[in-house]
Amino acid sequence: MKTKMSLLSAAILSTSLSLMPAVASAALPMSAQGQQLPSLAPMLERTTPAVVSVAVSGTQVSKQRVPDMFRYFFGPNAPREQIQERPFRGLGSGVIIDAKEGYIVTNNHVIDNADEILVGLHDGREFTAKLVGRDEDSDIALLQIEAEGLTGIKSADSDALRVGDFAVAIGNPFGLGQTVTSGIVSALGRSGLGIEMLENFIQTDAAINSGNSGGALVNLNGELIGINTAIVAPGGGNVGIGFAIPANMMHSLVDQILEHGEVRRGVLGISGQDLDSKLAKAFGLDTQHGAFVNEVVPDSAADKGGIKAGDIITSVNDKKIKSFQELRAKVATLGAGAKVTLGLVRDGDEKTVKVTLGEQTESKVAAAGGVHPMLQGATLENTKAGIEITDVKQGSPAAQSGLQKGDVIVGVNRSKVTSLKALKEYLKDAEGAVALKIVRGDIALYLMLRG
């Protein structure tokens, strides 16, 4: 399976059981003494046919700039870049969400750069899949196959999950075939990890490994609560910390892909930060969870809805949020034009405002771990001057690389970059060390990023 991130091993997923308290109408086996033995088998017999394997193949293109000294020897017509093509194969998992239409959800990183996508069903049949659409920032992809007799999966309300709910992960680790593990929901609303541009993960301790990416995280009723996406794997194996994209978030993205052919990112029109203990104390607040609003963009959805600088946003559609990153992920994936109810605290008073989200044409802010492993821990923002580093976590790979808050990235090697999109595209296929050109105050310097 392809590696997607540095700190958090990519192509893998997480599972954890998040569940409804009882297994509805599932008959339990009997012991020799006539007592019922608890088992997940009845639920899994209904659910596992909806989980598929996804095998991909393709060609990965890497580009490397030819140093000027070599171009000097070979003349002005010498190529500026060396292009290498390398065939690859990968394995992952997927979930049938619509049996009638043949729609299957998986992770974008499972099918990224694939020329061929082959879906293997629980009954042994195989079909070539068509890519309907995808969203790189949230790591969701929608596939479609033409097949009869498919089994789909029902979804639960992932916003109703609680820490401690049981969860079951189903996937295809290491190409062994369908495998089931169980655990609990360890945490909710995980963000700021640098795995994806948009993060609002369910965390689980279910055992998952490479190949589980795109598989199902279900509750004890066999209802989908998440799409397994990544794990923390400092030694390369499972350590009981995995992450899944909530089912509600996935369905919102899929609905946009089916309606518009793409994801139309929602925009609130604010800048801000997490509410921490110092801010809470300064504003005399009892809560220490939420998103503090630093600035409201004029004529934005937030401005029209009456949100003001200094407000603390505490909920989205009556669901509590813990951080600014969680707010950002929820708003962005709800889609442009969505009507949203926000709970907030202003001057100590609780208020509710309704906003209609605007549309984002290009990501302005990004967790940099999704751009390059050695940028993990930094937050990047498009500005007129270049790509500004607005935050660097102490001890992170970005800090160890020498990056500082306030640095502005203006180039990579000898190429000028002016946006997050350009930076990501340039670094996507870069191999070995790359040199970032940084403006720090009145000084220009280069910092090396090791691959």
C-alpha positions, 0 to 999 in steps of 0.5 A: 500500500502506498505511504500517504503521510510521514508521522501517520502511516497512510493507506491504512485505517482505523477502526473502532467500534462506535455503536448502538447499544444493542445488536437488534434482532440478532439471534445469539448461539447457544452454549452446551448449557443452553446459555446464549453466547455473545457474538458479532457473527450475525451482524457481520454476516449481514454487513461484510458483503458490503465491504470490498477490496480495491486493487489499483495499478498505474504509473507514477510520474516523478519530476526532478529539475535539471541543475543549471550547471548541467544545462550549461554543458548541454546548451539552451535546448537541454530539458529543464526537468527529468521525468521518470515513470514508475509502474505501481500496484496498491491494495485498499478497501471500499464500502458499497453505499448504494447497491442499486447504482453500484456506488462504492466509497474509498479513500482518495489516496487508495486510488490516486494516480491509478490507471486501473481500479479493480473491485473484488466482492465478498463472493469472489466476483471482480469488476473494473470500477469507474472513478465518479469523483473525489476530494483530495483535501478530505481523502474521499473517492467515489467509485461505480461498478456495474454488477447485479446482486450487490449488498449495500450498507446502512449508515448511522448518524456519526454525529451521535457517537460517544467516546466509549461506543463500540466499533468494528473495522472491516477491511483488507489488510495486507491483501490477506482478504476480508478481516474484522477487528473490534475496539471502541471510539477513543476520541471524536473531532480529532484534527490538526494531525497533518494527515489531510487538509480537512480533518474531523476524525473519529479515533479508534483503538481497533487493530488496523493495518496497511490495506484497511484504507477505505474500509468500513467502521461500523457499530454493533448494528452493522451501520456505517459510522466511518471510513477508515483512513489512517493510523499512527504507526511510528514503528510501521505497525498497529499501536491502537491509534487509528482514524476514520472519516465520519459517515456524515461527512462522507455522505455530504461530500458524496452528495456534492460529487453526485450533484455537481460532479465535484465538491463545492467547498463551503466557506464561512469567512472568518479567521481564528484559532482554538479556544485555549485556557488563556483565552477562556480566562481572559473572556471569563468563560467556563468552557475551554472548547470551541473556535475563537473568531479573530476576524470576520471577512466583510460581506462573507457568510459570517458577516451576513449572519451577524458573527463578530470578532471575539465570538467563540463558536461552540457548535455546528447544527447543535453538535458541539465542536472542540477546535477551530480545525474541527469547525473548518472541516465541518463547514468546508465539507457541508458544501457551498450554499448549505444553511448552518446553525451556529452556537456561539458565546458573545460577552458571556451570553450564549447565542444562535445564528443562522448562516448560508455558506459561501463557496471556496474556489481554492484552499487558503489555509492548509495543515502542511503535513499533507504537502510534505512530511517535513512540513508536518506541524506547520500551518500554511496560508496563501498571502499576497507576499507568498505562502506564509507559515502562520504556526509551527508546533514546537518539536515538530518536523517543520520546527526541526527543519528550521521553519519559524512562524512568520516565514514566507515561502516564495520558491522551491529550489529555483522555481517561484511558487505563489500559492499552496496549490503550486507548492503542493504540486511541485513537492508532490513528485519531488524526490530527495532533498528540496530547498525552500526559498524563505523570506524572513523579515528582510532576509532571504534564505534557503532551508533544506527539506529531506525526503 
